[in-house]
Amino acid sequence: MTFSVRRIDQAEALASADIIVKAYAAPPWEERWDLDNARRRLAELCSSAGTIALAAFDSDQIVGFVFASPYTSAIGTGLYIAEIAISPSHQRMGIGTMLLSHIEREAVRLRYKQIWLVSRQAGGVADYYRANGFDQSKNLCVYAKAVEQPAASHVA
């Protein structure tokens, strides 16, 4: 199979929101995305200044995408890969690697210093990113905190 890669706009991204729903439902993620949340996520990514949105196409159908945004730190500006997802029916066909290669070419063209992302620490996903030239940070980890919402008050 031959796949093509090109930039996509917000309408095309939103039309492919089902890829997030399907890709993240499978192991190792096992996340329950609904279509509305997937669309909101893609709309957020599309509205960020400087975001590079690329999709892989099988004929005229989007089968995977990557969103990367500029991120400036002490070493200069790099690209943060905020989202990459491949339709489960098209995984293990080299599409993710192809999208990462296109993002790397964009980073070189824009003279960015690095590409980074947040993902699983171990297992197949970690092995995949290492095989694509990414190193796990020895200094950083991800912290998260759930925010409790106050109970809804009833107004009479």
Secondary structure, DSSP 8 states (H G I E B T S, - for coil): ---EEEE--HHHHHHTTHHHHHHHHSTTT-----HHHHHHHHHHHHHSTT-EEEEEEETTEEEEEEEEEEEEETTEEEEEEEEEEE-GGGTTSSHHHHHHHHHHHHHHHTT-S-EEE---SSSHHHHHHHHTT----SS-----------------
